Amino acid sequence: MDGAPKRHETLAGAPARIAPPETFYVRRGKRVLDVALSALLVIALAPILLVIAAAIRMGGGSSILFTQTRYGLGGETFRVYKFRTMTASEDGAAFRQAVQNDRRVTRVGALLRRTSLDELPQLINVINGTMSLIGPRPHPTALDEAFGPLIDGYENRFSVRPGVTGLAQIRGLRGPTETVAVMAERVASDVEYASSVTLAQDLRILLATLRVVFGDRRAF
């Protein structure tokens, strides 16, 4: 974070609190899409998941999965699942964001992070209802607690389930958030999404995510 933190507005004139649209898709359809598509992906990607798990184990990983506390819908905490990519297992206030050429990242982990394959176990979170396929990406709790008081409307990120991918990610707003301004830009997209959830937008984000995953080099 920068040396002299100051508050940032996520959206000009945005209300203090927002709510997603009261539509059938938001109430029922989004959850049906999440479960159906996630279950299909788990089945279709099962061979890849097994290969990744074996590679992590053969690479000396103490465990295949990494779990960490995040804030979700309504600010409730949950445990997010990822493939292990680092030697460290930091959580809470001890968390440190990954940086380029981070020595904590394993050789297998570097490949997984570049291709975002480390995110695939979050399909479990989608199926169990703690996450959605599309929504604001859940931050480690240390980041939420550090930036929340500094950014107006930050709490609106929690008005919808966090997502495996989201509007901020397809706009290239991923990677380290070392300043309030950088985080505020990401949160603005999260708030924009939370206030305008539609099926068409979710499908567009899913398709655009494929391009970002294979074309963005800010993941490391």
N, C-alpha and C positions, 0 to 999 in steps of 0.2 A: 504494500500500500504506500501511497505517497506520504511525504513527511507532514503535511498539514491538511488532514482530512476535512472535507466540507461536504455538505449535503448536496445531492444531485436529484433532479426531478427525472423520473423515468419517462413520463409523457407530459407534454405541456398541457396544463389545465386538467390533468387526470384526476378523477375523484379519489378520495383516500382509500376506498374499498370498492372492488368490482365483483361481479358474479358472472359466470359463464351464461350464455343464452339459455333460456328455458325452452329447449326444443326436444323432440323425441330422440334425436340423435344423441344429444348430450345426456339425457336421462337413461337411455337404454341402448341405443345403437352403437355408441362408441365402445361400450363394454363388450358387446357381442363381437364386434370387429376385433377387439384386442384379444379375446380368448381364442376365437376361431383362427385368426391369422398366426398367433403365437404358437398354438398347438401344431398347426401345419408346418411352421418353420422348424420347430423342434424335431418333428418327424423327418422332414426333408434334410435337415442339416445334421442329423444324428451321426453319420460317419465322420463329418468334419469335427464335430464336438469331441468325438472319441480320439481322433488324431491329435487334436490340440491338447487334450488332457494327458495323453501319453507323452507328448513332447515336453510338457511342463514337468511331468514326473521324471522323465529321463534327464532333463536339464538340472535335476537336483532340487526341484521345488519341494519344500516341506509340506505344502498342501496345494491342491489344484485350484481351488476357489479362494478368492479374496472377498471378505465381507466387511462392510463399513456402515456406520450409523449415518443416516440421512434424514432430513425432514421431508415429509410427504404431504398428502392432502390434509388440509386443516392444521398443518404444523405438527402432525403426529410423527413420531420417529418410527423408522423401519430399518431393516438391514438389507442393503443392496448387495447383489451378487455380481462378481466379475471373475474372469480368469485371472489368476495371479500373474503379474508381469514384473513385480519388483521384489527385492529381497526384504524390504521393510514392510511392516504391517502397522502403519500409523493410523490413529483414530483420535477423535476429540480434539483437544487443544494441541496435541502432539503432531497433528497433520501438517505436512509440508507439500505444496504442489510440485508436480513433476516439472522439470525444466529440460531444455535441450541438452543432450549428452549427459543426462542424469545417471550417475554411477549406480544408483539403486535399481535401475531397469536391467533385467536379465536379457540375454541374447534372444531367447525365444520371445520374451516380453516385448522387446523392441519391435519385432515383426507384428505381433498381435496389436500393439498400440497404433502402429502406422496404418494398419488395415481396419482398425476398430473391431477386430474379431474378439478382443477381450471383453466387449460389451454383450456378447451373445447370451451369457447366463442370466442377463436381466430379463430374458423371456420368462424365466421362472417368476420374477417379480410381477410381470404383467399378468401371468396366469393366476397368481395368488391374490391379485387385486391391489398390491401396494404401488404399482406403477401402471402406466399406459404405454402403448407404442409411441404415441405422440404427446408431448407436453413439455413443460420447462424441465431441463436437465437438472436432476437433484445434485446439489453441491454438498461436499463434506460439511458437517455441522459447524466446524470452525470458521468456514467462509461465510455461512449464513449469519453467524453471530457477530462476525467482524464487520460485514458490509451492511447488514440489515438496518442498523441504526443510522447509517449514513446516506441511504438512498430512499427517497420518497416512494411510497407504494410498493416497497420490496415484498411486503407480506402478501401482495396479490398473486405472487408466484404459487402460493399454496392454496389457491381457490380451485385448482384442478389437480388431478393426479400428475406427478412428475412423469416425464417420458424418457424412453430410450433414445429418441431423437426429438428435435423440435424446430421451431421457426428460427431461433437464434443460431442453431447449428448449420442450417442450410444457407444462412446468410454469412457464414464464415466466422461467426462470433464464438469461437471455441479456443481452447488452449489456456495458458496462464492468465489470471486476472490480477495483475500486480498493482493496479491503481483503481481508485473509486470510479474514475471516468470509464475505464474499460468494463468494469462490472456493470455500471449503470447502463451502458449501451446494450449489454446482453439482457439485462433485466427488462429494458424497454420492449424488446422483442417478446420476452416471456409474458409480460403484461398484455401486450397487443394480442398474443395468441389466446390467453385465458379469457379475454373479453369478446372473442369472436370465433369460438369453436364451431367448425362446420365439417361435414363429411368431405366436401370438395377440397377444403384446405388440408385436411389430414391426408387425403390421398396424394395431393400435390407434394406435401412434405415427405411422405414415404418415398415417392419416386425421386425427388431431388436429393434425398439422403444417399442414394446409391452413387450419384455423381460426386457428392462431397466426400464420401468414404474413400473412393478411389482417386480423387483428384486433389484433396486438401493435404498439405504437408505440415499443418500446424499441430498435428497430433504426434506426440513423442513421449 
